[in-house]
Amino acid sequence: MLNAKNSSKISKTSGILIALTAFLVILYCLSFTKSCSSKDTREKVKTALVNQKYQNTISLINLQDATGSLELNNYNGFWTLQRLSDYTSSQLPTPPSIPVSQERINSLLNELIKVRNLYKISDKISQNSSFGLTNGTEFHLRYYIDDTFHELIFGNQDFSLSSRYMMTEKSTQVYETDNSLDTFLTTSVQSWAEPFLISQTVLGKITAQDIQRTQVQSKNTQPHVSTISDVQKLLDLRHGGIPDIQDLIFLQPEYAQIPEMVITLELGNKNEIELQVYKSATDNEFIVLTNYKTDKAEAPFFTSSAKISSWTYNKIKEITL
């Protein structure tokens, strides 16, 4: 009698468990079916942010956010960078330039011409919207073709942090795009500049074998002329970005500053690179003006302005004979 009662309880419990399991399975299936049947009602636009035919005709790109602005210039086959926000009211005739990483600028252009899905979120921006397109935190990317420009404005990320709101200068329509462009939404000089003290883009790729003759004149050892013992080590050295404005003002001709060191590199194709190294007003830093000359022309083809640490300066001194 007892066994029959226990068997009845077990059977009843098993029935409840089976019924509960069946209910959960049905609930899961209904949930899955509903999820699959849900449709994204947003208007989808398949397009590139920049027409591919303009990829090689963009002459200038301006990047601006709340921290400042950079200008990337397509200059005689390579790109240069100027930090405009620090020099708008300075005593310098023109803002200093530094070469841009060719790999970095190519990656940006390839992303801009890539066909992608945009989803229209709104036809206009409402007051106090959460899009982040008009409150001063937005990022502006303006590109110029001939005498005209177009602008892309990027705002906040969406709640999933996988997409970003954007609009163009042409209308107030707000779109959502993926975050593949996020890495380029910065005005950091280090993020865009070519890292090497001697550029590998201005005169093209340069190897140690390309340099036929070196000459070093130091302020403390004049008129003695030295040479570079290890050219590859010099080519491997990196800079620390664009110098501060006050340093560059005191390097203007009227102040007649004397460089700590002048390094001249003569290439086999008759091009020449001259590095003028000056002491910075900032402790443990030096300023390097690098003049690139083609076929020993009198005027430099391009002049780059960069700062280096005292560690880098000492590395240069170590390879000076």
Secondary structure, 3 states (H helix, E strand, C coil): CHHHHHHHHHHHHHHHHHHHHHHHHHHHHHHHHHHHHCCCCCEEEEECCCCHHHCCCEEEEEEEECCEEEEEEEECCEEEEECHHHCCCCCCCCCCCEEECHHHHHHHHHHHHCCEEEEEEECCCCCCCCCCCCCCCCEEEEEEECCEEEEEEEEEECCCCCEEEEEECCCCCEEEEEHHHHHHCCCCHHHHECCECCCCCCCCCCCHHHEEEEEEEECCCCCCEECECCHHHHHHCECCCCCCHHHHHCCCHHHCCCCCEEEEEEECCCCEEEEEEEECCCCCEEEEEEEEECCCCCCCCEEEEEEEEHHHHHHHHHCEC
